[in-house]
Amino acid sequence: MLGLFDSTKKALKKYKKIAEKIMLLEDEMKKLSDLELKSKTEIFKERIQNGETLDDLLVEAFAVVREASTRVTGLTPYFVQLLGGMAIHEGNIAEMKTGEGKTLTAVLPAYLNALSGKGVHIVTVNEYLAKREAEGEIGSLFRFLGLTVGLNLRDLDREQKKEAYACDIMYSTNAELGFDYLRDHMVLYHKDMVAQRGYPYAIIDEVDSILIDEARTPLIISGPAKQTQNLYQQSDRFVKSLNDHEYELDLEANTVELTPEGITKAESLFGIDNLYDLKHVSLLHHINNALKANFTMFKDKEYMVVEGEVLIIDQFTGRVLKGRQFSEGLHQALEAKENVEIKKETVTVATITYQNFFRMYQKLSGMTGTAKTEEDEFVEIYNMSVIEIPTNKPVIRQDAKDYFFVTSEQKYDALLEEIKERHTKGQPLLIGTIAVETSEHLSFLLRKNRINHEVLNAKNHEREAEIIAKAGQVGAVTIATNMAGRGTDIKLGPGVVELGGLAVLGSEKHDARRIDNQLRGRSGRQGDPGFSRFYLSAEDELMVRRGGDRFKTIISTLEKAQDSNKPVTSKMISNLITGAQKRSEGVNSEIRKNVLRYDDVLRLQREIIYAERTMILTKDSVEEEIIKFIHDIVESEIEEFIIPVGKNKFEIKDEAIIHHFESFLIPKGLIKLSEIENLDEDEIINHYKNIATKLLTDKKNEVPIEVYNEFLKVIMLRVIDTYWMRHIDVMSELRQGVRLQSYGQQNPLITYQREGKRMFDEMRYNISKDISRYATLGRIQLNVSREAVVKNTNTNQGEEVSKKKKSPKRIHANQLPWNRR
């Protein structure tokens, strides 16, 4: 880690020298009129055209933004914000504490990079924040400087999105960017692609939340529901009937599996010989999901049930993820567990992980209050270092020692006493919890003690901004579930500084140290006073999972040794917990890397297919590509009928060749036996190539050339899309299937890579075969039009792309895919 620490030190040393030069331009900039200041943007753009680099312009550009900000927002970026801006410009992560003005810091590198004319994407965790910046003072600041500002929202249509992407600066959520990318590669015309300029530069706000916390859930666009046999209820009933010795729960790894007795019981109940036979993949998958749903996931912690619907709770922000589903059937398993209506599983038609999406940007950077603990992962996966930016004013918050208790009851009693004591003085309190049920228990205790308070959790997130805005007032008590990525500072009300600032009390610790640091960081912003302490018991989930009994014994021993009613404070236990959190972070990091390893297999395939699609959409004619397909297919298909019988001697099965090609490439009766029986092995191949190619090119005489070109594009798009969407779904099933391989001492990833490549090669061959077939045998209709393969697609973030229901079309078996009535 020394090297990484040095990177911060070295970077800051360089940035400080540059920042001093920027500060020296302050008086010069103040003398400029508004018009002169605005005209700097055009001057900078011209200088870039004339060969200067963005680094050459940095000092002047940052000085211009600094002065413009003073005039538009009334805020002048501090010296430390200039340092943060440089870290972001260099493609790194600026770690800036809460309240240090990350939003304004991002304007500096965003303005500078927008001068190149390629566009800058500023990525936020939710639409509320994106809207607030784009439509508020920050948007006005960009516009004052002559830049266009776009806002990419979920419910915009393609034209509106295209406008947003064409702007110099575009605000968007991470999910919407990813889905736009997937949808862009499902469009039928190039003009419908929204990201016409590609992905030049992104600045990600709350970068740890987006690239770390959300990286385990890939973005999925799904098509109509699968008609699968409903095994969910049967599996759920089976799992609920299990006795303790029939399953094994690993608390530390948070995994559960059947014991040999449980396997026997399943085989007997479902009437099968071997549960781990590959033909029972589906059943085993349903049982594993039911085990996970019943034994590792808890209502009001990982999910809620509202009006007969299972809703996911984001473990990092405490928000409800409305419309999002757990993938691979886990959501349906939870619905069976909670006895609500089970929704149908859908077919995956497009998918990408956040890691692979954001790695497509030519330059990537970010900012957050907490990233240092995950720096290794940021460097390894995204090649971004974490640069710790010093605070504008020294942090004077008092971070008190953790308090330890044997039971959770003792913990809550002591926490309540501290709340009462501080509340009596009028000091505002923020009480952090990691689960909805904890926040509701604490709320119950406060109501019992007649303490007025607000609760901010997944059940009450609509009033988020309002609750946060009042949380720093005298006498305010706020209970909040996970304060990550709120985007709203808690500002102190009049008289609060004298009371000691905001007091933050944590009711337990999170798996990731970052989340605890985010909670702490809500207090003591911009040199304000503040206080923080965590209350922990041996019955907390983290303590139980990382060796509960051992903690109980240690705390009990220390408690007795103290000989008083004071809570236990112990450096040793604190170190044990930090160690447990580090192990947990390591496990989660490995899970994310594993998701990426699997998606990397799909990434290579996706890039090949998407590049082919884009080529079809952008080229005037694809005739050349189709002729190449025809030639390759003829060579490949004729091979089995030309058998070597000696040196340079071959037996050619002429009749079999005629019969074979009549089944898929050449019309019946077109080639006679007498034409080919005297041809040698090379001549017969060329003869078939020429006949098939002529069948294609003769069509040019039948219709105008633009109709012919469109006909070929329709074939290619339709065949590629049909196969690709089927392939994505099969790859998803393969991934579930290879998990069984680990039982057979095989590495499931290697099996997935090998099988995935074989399936992809097979798919590409079938694509070229079908394209050749339809191109030679198809009849051109004058009203030929492109048509989407899958309609009514949904995303796993709850959005419906197409809301119109269309009546089903009747298709005759002998019709080709583009000849639909």
C-alpha positions in Angstrom: 0.0 0.0 0.0 3.0 2.3 0.4 3.2 2.9 -3.3 -0.5 3.9 -3.3 0.0 6.2 -0.4 3.0 7.7 -2.2 0.8 8.4 -5.2 -1.4 10.7 -3.1 1.7 12.5 -1.7 3.4 12.8 -5.0 0.2 14.0 -6.8 -0.6 16.6 -4.2 2.9 18.0 -4.4 2.4 18.5 -8.1 -1.2 19.8 -7.8 -0.3 22.4 -5.2 2.3 24.1 -7.5 -0.3 24.3 -10.2 -3.1 25.5 -7.8 -0.8 28.3 -6.7 -0.5 29.5 -10.4 -4.3 29.3 -10.7 -4.8 31.5 -7.5 -2.3 34.1 -9.0 -4.7 34.7 -11.9 -7.6 35.7 -9.5 -7.1 39.4 -9.8 -6.7 39.3 -13.6 -10.0 37.3 -13.9 -11.9 39.7 -11.7 -11.1 42.6 -14.0 -12.9 40.9 -17.0 -16.4 41.8 -17.9 -19.0 39.0 -18.0 -18.8 39.0 -21.8 -15.0 38.8 -21.7 -15.1 35.9 -19.3 -17.6 34.0 -21.4 -15.6 34.6 -24.6 -12.7 32.7 -23.0 -14.5 29.4 -23.8 -14.4 30.1 -27.6 -10.7 31.2 -27.3 -9.8 28.0 -25.5 -11.6 25.8 -28.1 -9.6 27.6 -30.9 -6.4 27.0 -29.1 -7.2 23.3 -28.9 -7.9 23.3 -32.6 -4.5 24.8 -33.1 -2.8 21.9 -31.3 -2.7 22.9 -27.6 -3.6 20.2 -25.1 -6.1 20.3 -22.2 -3.1 20.3 -19.8 -1.7 23.4 -21.5 -5.1 25.2 -20.8 -5.7 23.8 -17.3 -4.4 26.8 -15.2 -6.3 29.4 -17.2 -9.5 27.3 -17.6 -9.7 26.5 -13.8 -9.1 30.3 -13.1 -12.0 31.1 -15.5 -14.3 28.6 -13.8 -13.3 29.9 -10.4 -14.3 33.5 -11.3 -17.5 32.5 -13.1 -18.5 30.4 -10.1 -18.1 33.4 -7.8 -20.4 35.5 -10.1 -23.0 32.8 -10.8 -23.2 30.8 -7.5 -21.6 33.1 -5.0 -19.2 30.3 -4.2 -15.4 30.5 -5.0 -13.7 27.1 -5.3 -11.2 26.7 -2.4 -7.5 25.8 -2.9 -8.3 22.2 -2.0 -11.1 22.1 -4.5 -8.6 23.0 -7.2 -6.5 20.0 -6.1 -9.6 17.7 -6.3 -10.4 19.1 -9.8 -6.9 18.1 -11.0 -7.1 14.6 -9.5 -10.4 14.1 -11.4 -9.0 15.6 -14.6 -6.1 13.1 -14.5 -8.5 10.1 -14.4 -8.3 9.4 -10.7 -10.6 9.5 -7.7 -10.7 12.5 -5.5 -11.5 11.4 -2.0 -13.0 14.5 -0.4 -14.8 14.5 3.0 -18.5 15.3 3.3 -19.3 19.0 3.0 -16.0 19.8 1.1 -18.0 20.8 -2.1 -17.5 17.8 -4.4 -20.2 19.1 -6.7 -18.5 22.4 -7.4 -15.1 20.6 -7.6 -16.4 18.5 -10.6 -17.2 21.6 -12.6 -13.5 22.4 -13.0 -12.4 19.2 -14.9 -15.9 18.9 -16.6 -15.5 22.4 -18.1 -11.9 21.8 -19.2 -12.6 18.4 -20.8 -15.8 19.7 -22.5 -13.6 22.2 -24.5 -12.4 19.3 -26.7 -16.0 19.0 -28.0 -16.4 15.3 -27.3 -18.8 15.6 -24.4 -18.6 14.9 -20.6 -20.9 12.7 -18.7 -21.4 13.5 -15.0 -22.9 10.4 -13.3 -25.0 10.5 -10.2 -26.6 7.8 -8.0 -30.2 9.0 -8.5 -32.3 11.2 -10.8 -33.1 13.7 -8.1 -29.4 14.7 -7.8 -28.9 14.7 -11.6 -31.9 17.0 -12.0 -30.8 19.3 -9.1 -27.4 19.9 -10.6 -28.4 20.2 -14.3 -31.4 22.6 -13.5 -29.8 24.4 -10.6 -26.9 26.7 -10.0 -24.3 24.3 -11.3 -26.1 24.0 -14.7 -26.4 27.8 -14.8 -22.6 28.1 -14.2 -21.9 25.8 -17.2 -24.4 27.7 -19.4 -22.9 31.1 -18.3 -19.6 29.8 -19.7 -21.2 29.0 -23.0 -21.6 25.2 -22.6 -24.8 23.2 -23.3 -26.1 21.1 -20.4 -28.2 18.0 -20.9 -30.2 15.8 -18.5 -30.7 12.2 -19.3 -33.8 10.9 -17.4 -35.5 7.5 -17.6 -38.7 8.6 -19.1 -37.3 10.7 -22.0 -37.9 9.5 -25.6 -35.1 8.7 -28.0 -35.0 12.2 -29.6 -34.9 13.9 -26.2 -32.1 11.5 -25.1 -30.2 12.2 -28.3 -30.3 15.9 -27.5 -29.0 15.3 -24.0 -26.1 13.2 -25.3 -25.2 15.8 -27.9 -24.7 18.4 -25.1 -21.2 19.5 -23.8 -22.1 18.3 -20.3 -24.7 15.6 -19.6 -26.0 14.6 -16.2 -27.3 11.0 -15.9 -27.7 8.1 -13.5 -25.4 5.1 -14.0 -28.3 2.8 -14.7 -29.7 5.0 -17.5 -26.3 5.2 -19.2 -25.9 1.4 -19.2 -29.4 0.8 -20.4 -29.0 3.4 -23.2 -25.9 1.5 -24.3 -27.7 -1.8 -24.5 -30.7 -0.3 -26.2 -28.5 1.5 -28.7 -27.4 -1.9 -29.9 -30.9 -3.1 -30.3 -32.0 -0.2 -32.6 -32.9 -0.8 -36.3 -31.5 2.5 -37.7 -28.2 4.3 -36.8 -30.1 7.6 -36.4 -31.9 6.0 -33.4 -28.7 5.5 -31.4 -28.6 8.1 -28.6 -24.9 8.0 -27.8 -23.7 9.1 -31.2 -20.3 10.3 -29.9 -19.6 7.2 -27.9 -18.1 7.3 -24.4 -15.3 9.9 -24.1 -15.1 11.0 -20.5 -17.1 10.3 -17.3 -17.0 11.9 -13.8 -18.7 9.6 -11.4 -20.1 11.1 -8.2 -20.2 8.7 -5.2 -17.8 6.5 -7.3 -17.6 3.8 -4.6 -21.3 3.4 -4.5 -21.6 3.0 -8.3 -18.4 1.1 -9.1 -18.2 -1.1 -6.0 -21.5 -1.5 -4.2 -23.6 -1.8 -7.4 -21.1 -3.8 -9.3 -22.4 -7.1 -8.2 -25.8 -6.6 -10.0 -25.5 -6.6 -13.8 -27.9 -4.4 -15.9 -30.4 -6.7 -17.7 -32.9 -6.0 -20.4 -35.4 -8.8 -20.6 -38.0 -10.0 -23.1 -41.3 -11.8 -22.7 -41.7 -14.3 -19.8 -40.4 -17.8 -20.0 -43.0 -20.5 -19.8 -41.1 -22.5 -17.2 -42.7 -25.1 -15.0 -43.5 -23.6 -11.6 -41.1 -25.3 -9.2 -40.9 -22.3 -6.9 -43.7 -23.3 -4.5 -42.7 -27.0 -4.5 -39.1 -26.0 -3.7 -40.2 -23.6 -1.0 -42.4 -26.2 0.7 -39.5 -28.7 0.5 -37.1 -26.2 2.1 -39.5 -25.2 4.8 -39.9 -28.9 5.7 -36.1 -29.4 6.3 -34.8 -30.3 9.8 -31.7 -28.7 11.2 -29.4 -31.7 10.2 -30.7 -31.6 6.6 -29.0 -28.3 5.7 -25.9 -26.5 6.6 -25.7 -22.7 7.1 -22.3 -21.0 7.0 -22.9 -17.7 8.9 -19.5 -16.2 8.0 -19.8 -16.8 4.2 -23.6 -16.3 4.4 -24.2 -19.5 2.3 -26.5 -22.5 2.8 -26.5 -25.9 1.2 -28.1 -29.3 1.7 -26.4 -32.0 3.8 -26.2 -35.6 2.4 -29.4 -36.2 4.4 -31.1 -33.2 2.8 -30.0 -34.4 -0.7 -31.5 -37.9 0.0 -34.8 -36.3 1.2 -34.9 -34.1 -2.0 -34.3 -37.1 -4.2 -37.0 -39.1 -2.4 -39.6 -36.2 -2.5 -39.0 -35.3 -6.1 -38.7 -38.9 -7.2 -35.3 -38.7 -8.9 -32.1 -40.8 -8.6 -29.4 -38.1 -8.5 -30.1 -34.5 -7.6 -26.7 -33.5 -9.1 -27.3 -35.0 -12.5 -27.1 -32.3 -15.1 -30.6 -33.1 -16.3 -31.8 -31.8 -12.9 -30.1 -28.4 -13.1 -33.4 -26.6 -13.1 -34.7 -28.3 -10.0 -31.4 -27.9 -8.1 -31.3 -24.2 -9.1 -34.9 -23.8 -7.6 -34.0 -25.6 -4.4 -30.8 -23.5 -4.0 -32.8 -20.3 -4.5 -35.4 -21.5 -1.9 -32.6 -22.3 0.6 -31.1 -18.8 0.0 -34.4 -17.1 0.3 -35.5 -18.9 3.5 -32.2 -19.0 5.4 -29.9 -16.1 4.3 -32.4 -13.3 3.4 -34.6 -11.5 5.9 -37.8 -9.5 5.6 -37.2 -5.7 6.4 -33.5 -6.2 5.9 -32.7 -7.3 2.4 -36.3 -6.8 1.2 -39.8 -5.6 2.2 -43.2 -6.9 1.4 -45.6 -4.1 0.4 -49.1 -4.7 -0.9 -48.3 -8.3 -1.9 -45.1 -7.3 -3.7 -41.5 -8.1 -2.7 -39.3 -5.0 -2.9 -35.5 -4.9 -2.7 -33.8 -2.7 -0.1 -30.5 -1.3 -1.3 -28.0 -2.5 1.4 -25.8 0.5 0.9 -28.2 3.4 0.8 -31.2 1.9 2.6 -33.5 2.9 -0.3 -36.2 0.8 -1.9 -35.2 -0.3 -5.4 -38.7 0.0 -6.9 -39.3 -2.2 -9.9 -35.9 -4.0 -9.6 -35.8 -7.7 -9.2 -33.2 -10.1 -7.8 -32.0 -12.1 -10.9 -31.8 -15.8 -11.8 -35.1 -16.7 -10.1 -34.1 -15.5 -6.5 -36.9 -12.9 -6.6 -39.5 -15.6 -7.4 -38.1 -17.8 -4.6 -38.7 -14.9 -2.1 -42.3 -14.4 -3.5 -42.9 -18.1 -2.8 -41.4 -17.8 0.7 -43.7 -14.8 1.5 -46.7 -16.5 -0.2 -47.4 -13.6 -2.6 -48.1 -13.8 -6.3 -45.1 -15.3 -8.2 -44.1 -13.3 -11.2 -42.9 -15.1 -14.3 -39.2 -15.3 -14.9 -38.2 -13.4 -18.1 -35.8 -14.1 -20.9 -32.5 -12.0 -20.8 -32.0 -10.3 -24.2 -29.2 -7.9 -23.3 -26.9 -7.5 -20.3 -23.7 -5.8 -19.1 -22.0 -5.2 -15.8 -21.2 -1.7 -14.5 -17.5 -2.6 -14.5 -17.4 -3.5 -18.2 -19.7 -0.6 -19.2 -17.6 2.1 -17.4 -14.3 0.6 -18.7 -15.5 1.5 -22.2 -14.9 5.2 -21.4 -11.7 6.6 -22.9 -11.2 8.4 -19.6 -12.9 7.7 -16.3 -12.7 9.5 -13.0 -14.7 10.0 -9.8 -15.2 11.5 -6.4 -16.4 10.4 -3.0 -15.9 10.8 0.7 -14.8 7.2 1.1 -12.7 5.2 -1.4 -9.3 4.6 0.2 -10.3 1.2 1.7 -11.1 -0.1 -1.8 -8.1 1.5 -3.6 -6.6 -1.8 -4.7 -9.8 -2.7 -6.5 -10.0 0.7 -8.2 -6.4 0.4 -9.4 -6.8 -3.2 -10.6 -10.1 -2.9 -12.4 -10.4 0.7 -13.5 -6.7 1.9 -13.3 -7.8 4.8 -11.1 -5.7 5.8 -8.0 -7.5 7.3 -5.0 -6.0 10.8 -4.2 -6.9 11.9 -0.7 -7.6 15.7 -0.8 -7.0 17.6 2.4 -10.0 19.3 4.0 -10.4 23.1 3.6 -10.5 23.5 7.4 -9.1 20.9 9.9 -11.6 18.2 11.1 -12.3 18.8 14.8 -15.0 16.2 15.2 -14.4 13.9 18.2 -14.5 10.2 17.1 -15.0 8.4 20.4 -14.1 4.8 21.2 -16.6 2.1 20.3 -18.7 0.9 23.2 -19.2 -2.9 23.5 -21.9 -4.9 25.3 -22.7 -8.5 25.7 -26.3 -8.4 24.6 -28.2 -6.1 22.2 -30.6 -5.2 25.0 -27.7 -3.7 27.0 -26.6 -1.9 23.9 -30.0 -0.3 23.2 -30.4 0.7 26.8 -27.0 2.5 26.8 -27.7 4.1 23.4 -31.1 5.4 24.6 -29.4 6.9 27.7 -26.9 8.8 25.5 -29.7 10.0 23.2 -31.7 11.3 26.2 -28.7 13.1 27.7 -27.7 14.8 24.5 -31.3 15.5 23.4 -32.0 17.2 26.8 -29.2 19.7 25.9 -30.8 20.2 22.5 -27.8 18.8 20.5 -29.0 17.4 17.1 -28.6 13.6 16.8 -28.2 11.3 13.8 -28.6 7.7 14.7 -27.3 5.3 12.0 -28.7 1.8 11.5 -27.9 -0.8 8.8 -31.4 -2.4 8.6 -35.0 -1.2 8.4 -36.0 -3.4 11.3 -33.3 -1.8 13.6 -34.5 1.7 12.7 -38.1 0.7 13.5 -37.0 -0.8 16.9 -35.1 2.3 17.8 -38.1 4.5 16.7 -40.3 2.4 19.0 -37.9 3.0 21.9 -37.8 6.8 21.3 -41.6 7.0 21.0 -41.9 5.1 24.3 -39.6 7.7 25.8 -41.6 10.6 24.2 -38.6 11.8 22.1 -39.8 13.4 18.8 -37.8 12.1 15.9 -37.7 11.5 12.1 -37.0 8.1 10.5 -35.3 7.9 7.2 -35.4 4.4 5.8 -36.6 2.5 2.8 -40.2 3.0 3.9 -39.9 6.7 4.2 -37.4 7.9 1.5 -39.8 10.3 -0.3 -39.2 13.0 2.3 -35.4 12.4 2.3 -34.2 15.8 1.3 -36.6 17.5 3.7 -35.6 15.3 6.7 -31.9 15.7 6.0 -32.3 19.5 5.7 -33.7 19.7 9.2 -31.4 17.1 10.8 -28.9 19.7 12.0 -31.3 21.9 13.9 -31.5 22.3 17.7 -33.3 19.3 19.2 -33.5 17.3 15.9 -33.3 13.5 16.3 -33.0 11.5 13.0 -32.7 7.8 12.6 -31.3 6.9 9.2 -30.5 3.6 7.5 -27.2 3.8 5.7 -26.2 7.3 4.8 -24.3 6.5 1.5 -24.7 8.7 -1.5 -27.4 11.0 -0.1 -25.9 14.0 -1.9 -27.3 16.4 0.7 -25.2 17.9 3.5 -26.5 18.2 7.1 -26.0 21.9 7.8 -26.0 23.1 11.4 -28.7 25.4 12.6 -28.2 28.5 14.8 -26.8 27.7 18.2 -25.8 24.1 17.4 -22.0 24.8 17.2 -22.2 25.9 20.9 -23.9 22.6 21.7 -21.0 20.6 20.2 -22.3 20.2 16.6 -24.1 17.1 15.2 -23.7 13.9 17.3 -23.6 10.7 15.2 -24.4 7.5 17.0 -24.0 4.2 15.2 -26.2 1.3 16.4 -23.9 -1.3 14.8 -21.1 -1.6 12.2 -21.5 -2.5 8.5 -19.6 -5.2 6.6 -17.7 -2.4 4.8 -15.7 0.2 6.7 -16.6 2.8 4.1 -20.2 2.8 5.1 -19.3 3.4 8.7 -17.0 6.2 7.6 -19.8 7.8 5.5 -22.0 7.9 8.6 -19.2 9.4 10.7 -18.5 11.9 8.0 -22.0 13.5 8.2 -20.7 15.3 11.3 -17.8 17.8 11.5 -18.1 19.3 8.0 -16.1 22.4 7.0 -14.4 22.6 10.4 -17.7 22.3 12.4 -17.5 20.6 15.8 -19.1 17.2 16.0 -19.1 13.8 17.8 -19.4 10.2 16.8 -19.5 6.8 18.5 -20.6 3.3 17.6 -22.5 1.1 20.0 -21.9 -2.6 19.4 -23.0 -5.9 21.0 -21.8 -9.5 20.6 -25.3 -10.2 19.2 -24.8 -7.8 16.2 -24.9 -9.5 12.8 -21.2 -8.7 12.0 -20.1 -10.0 15.4 -22.1 -13.2 15.1 -20.9 -13.9 11.6 -17.3 -13.3 12.5 -17.2 -15.4 15.7 -20.1 -14.4 18.0 -19.3 -16.7 21.0 -15.7 -15.6 21.1 -16.8 -11.9 21.3 -19.4 -12.8 24.0 -16.7 -14.4 26.1 -14.1 -11.5 25.6 -16.7 -8.8 26.4 -18.1 -10.7 29.5 -14.6 -11.1 30.8 -13.7 -7.5 30.3 -17.0 -6.4 31.8 -16.4 -8.3 35.0 -12.8 -7.1 35.2 -14.1 -3.4 35.1 -16.2 -3.9 38.2 -18.6 -1.1 37.2 -21.6 -0.6 35.0 -19.6 1.2 32.4 -19.6 -0.1 28.8 -16.5 -1.9 27.6 -14.1 -0.1 25.4 -11.4 -2.3 24.0 -8.7 -1.7 21.4 -8.4 -5.4 21.0 -12.1 -5.9 20.1 -12.0 -2.9 17.8 -9.0 -4.4 16.0 -10.8 -7.8 15.7 -13.9 -6.1 14.2 -11.7 -4.1 11.8 -10.1 -7.4 10.8 -13.5 -8.9 10.3 -14.6 -6.0 8.1 -11.4 -6.3 6.0 -12.1 -10.0 5.5 -15.7 -9.2 4.5 -14.5 -6.5 2.1 -12.1 -9.1 0.6 -14.9 -11.6 0.2 -17.1 -9.0 -1.5 -14.3 -7.8 -3.7 -13.7 -11.4 -4.8 -17.4 -11.8 -5.6 -17.3 -8.6 -7.8 -14.2 -9.8 -9.5 -15.8 -13.1 -10.2 -18.9 -11.4 -11.7 -16.4 -9.5 -13.9 -14.5 -12.7 -15.0 -17.8 -14.2 -16.2 -18.9 -11.1 -17.9 -15.5 -10.7 -19.6 -16.4 -13.9 -21.6 -19.6 -12.3 -22.7 -17.9 -8.9 -23.2 -15.7 -10.1 -26.0 -18.7 -11.8 -27.7 -20.9 -8.7 -27.1 -18.2 -6.4 -28.7 -18.0 -8.6 -31.8 -21.8 -8.7 -32.3 -22.3 -5.0 -31.5 -19.5 -4.0 -33.9 -21.2 -6.1 -36.7 -24.5 -4.5 -36.0 -23.1 -1.0 -36.1 -21.3 -1.8 -39.3 -24.7 -2.9 -40.8 -26.4 0.3 -39.6 -23.7 2.6 -40.9 -22.7 1.1 -44.3 -24.6 1.9 -47.5 -24.4 -1.7 -48.7 -23.7 -5.0 -47.0 -23.6 -7.1 -50.2 -19.8 -7.7 -49.9 -20.2 -9.1 -46.4 -23.0 -11.4 -47.5 -21.1 -12.7 -50.5 -18.2 -13.6 -48.2 -20.7 -15.5 -45.9 -22.0 -17.4 -49.0 -18.4 -18.4 -50.1 -17.5 -19.5 -46.5 -20.6 -21.5 -46.1 -20.2 -23.3 -49.5 -16.6 -24.3 -48.6 -17.6 -25.5 -45.2 -20.7 -27.4 -46.1 -19.3 -29.1 -49.2 -16.3 -30.5 -47.2 -18.0 -33.7 -45.9 -18.9 -34.8 -49.5 -15.4 -34.5 -50.8 -13.4 -37.5 -49.4 -9.6 -37.9 -49.8 -8.8 -41.4 -51.3 -5.1 -41.0 -51.9 -2.5 -38.4 -52.7 -4.4 -35.4 -54.3 -7.2 -37.8 -55.1 -10.8 -37.3 -53.9 -14.1 -39.1 -54.1 -16.8 -36.5 -54.8 -20.4 -37.5 -53.9 -22.2 -35.4 -56.6 -25.7 -36.5 -55.9 -25.4 -36.0 -52.2 -24.0 -32.5 -52.8 -27.0 -31.5 -55.0 -29.5 -32.9 -52.4 -27.7 -31.2 -49.5 -27.5 -27.7 -51.1 -31.1 -27.9 -52.3 -32.2 -28.2 -48.7 -30.9 -24.7 -47.7 -29.1 -22.6 -50.4 -30.0 -23.4 -54.0 -33.5 -23.8 -55.4 -34.6 -27.4 -56.3 -33.7 -28.5 -59.8 -31.5 -25.5 -60.6 -28.3 -27.7 -60.7 -28.3 -30.9 -62.8 -26.0 -33.9 -62.1 -24.6 -33.6 -65.7 -23.3 -30.1 -64.8 -21.1 -31.2 -61.9 -20.2 -34.8 -62.4 -17.0 -34.1 -64.3 -15.8 -31.2 -62.1 -12.8 -31.7 -59.7 -12.8 -30.7 -56.0 -11.9 -27.0 -56.6 -14.1 -26.6 -59.6 -17.2 -27.9 -57.9 -16.7 -25.5 -54.9 -16.3 -22.5 -57.3 -19.3 -23.6 -59.3 -21.6 -23.6 -56.2 -20.1 -20.2 -55.0 -20.8 -18.7 -58.4 -24.4 -20.1 -58.6 -25.3 -18.9 -55.1 -23.7 -15.5 -55.6 -25.6 -15.0 -58.9 -28.9 -15.9 -57.1 -28.1 -13.0 -54.8 -26.9 -10.4 -57.3 -29.6 -11.1 -59.9 -32.1 -9.6 -57.4 -30.5 -6.2 -58.2 -32.3 -6.4 -61.6 -35.7 -6.9 -60.0 -35.9 -3.8 -57.7 -34.3 -0.3 -57.2 -30.8 -0.6 -55.6 -31.9 1.1 -52.3 -34.6 -1.6 -51.9 -32.1 -4.3 -52.6 -29.6 -2.9 -50.0 -32.4 -2.5 -47.5 -33.4 -6.1 -48.1 -29.9 -7.4 -47.3 -29.7 -5.2 -44.1 -33.1 -6.5 -42.9 -31.9 -10.1 -43.3 -28.6 -9.5 -41.4 -30.1 -7.5 -38.6 -32.9 -10.0 -38.0 -30.8 -13.1 -38.1 -28.1 -11.6 -35.9 -30.6 -10.3 -33.3 -32.5 -13.5 -33.2 -29.4 -15.6 -32.5 -27.7 -13.2 -30.2 -30.7 -12.8 -27.9 -31.1 -16.5 -27.7 -27.4 -16.9 -27.1 -27.5 -14.4 -24.1 -30.2 -16.4 -22.5 -28.4 -19.7 -23.1 -25.2 -18.2 -21.6 -27.2 -17.2 -18.5 -28.4 -20.8 -18.1 -24.9 -22.1 -18.8 -23.6 -20.0 -16.0 -26.1 -21.5 -13.5 -25.3 -25.0 -14.9 -21.5 -24.7 -14.5 -21.8 -24.0 -10.8 -22.5 -27.8 -10.5 -19.1 -28.4 -12.1 -17.3 -27.4 -8.9 -18.7 -30.6 -7.4 -16.9 -32.5 -10.0 -13.6 -30.9 -9.1 -13.7 -28.7 -12.2 -13.2 -25.0 -12.2 -16.6 -23.6 -13.2 -15.2 -20.5 -14.8 -12.9 -22.5 -17.1 -15.9 -24.7 -18.1 -17.9 -21.5 -18.8 -15.2 -20.0 -20.9 -14.7 -23.1 -22.9 -18.4 -23.9 -23.4 -19.2 -20.2 -24.0 -16.6 -20.0 -26.8 -17.9 -23.2 -28.4 -21.5 -22.0 -28.3 -20.5 -18.5 -29.6 -18.5 -20.0 -32.6 -21.5 -22.3 -33.3 -23.9 -19.4 -33.2 -21.7 -17.3 -35.6 -21.6 -20.2 -38.0 -25.4 -20.5 -37.9 -25.8 -16.8 -38.4 -23.7 -16.9 -41.6 -25.6 -20.0 -42.8 -29.0 -18.4 -42.2 -28.0 -15.1 -43.7 -26.7 -16.9 -46.8 -29.9 -19.0 -47.1 -32.3 -16.1 -46.8 -30.2 -13.9 -49.1 -30.2 -16.5 -52.0 -33.7 -17.9 -51.6 -35.6 -14.9 -50.4 -38.0 -12.9 -52.5 -37.7 -9.1 -52.2 -40.9 -7.3 -51.4 -41.1 -3.6 -52.2 -42.4 -2.7 -48.7 -39.6 -4.6 -46.9 -39.0 -3.0 -43.5 -36.8 -3.6 -40.4 -38.6 -5.1 -37.4 -37.4 -5.7 -33.8 -36.9 -9.3 -32.8 -38.1 -8.7 -29.2 -40.8 -6.3 -28.3 -42.1 -5.1 -24.9 -38.7 -5.3 -23.3 -38.2 -4.4 -19.6 -35.1 -3.5 -17.6 -34.2 -4.9 -14.1 -34.5 -1.3 -12.8 -38.3 -1.3 -13.5 -38.6 0.6 -16.7 -40.8 -0.5 -19.6 -39.2 0.4 -22.9 -42.3 -0.2 -24.9 -45.7 0.3 -23.3 -47.9 -0.5 -26.3 -49.5 -3.9 -26.6 -49.5 -5.2 -30.1 -51.9 -7.9 -31.4 -50.0 -11.1 -32.2 -49.1 -11.5 -35.9 -49.9 -14.8 -37.6 -46.9 -16.3 -39.3 -47.0 -19.1 -41.8 -44.3 -21.8 -41.5 -43.0 -21.2 -45.0 -42.6 -17.5 -44.6 -39.1 -16.0 -44.3 -38.5 -13.7 -41.4 -38.8 -10.4 -43.3 -41.8 -11.4 -45.4 -44.5 -10.8 -42.8 -48.0 -9.7 -43.6 
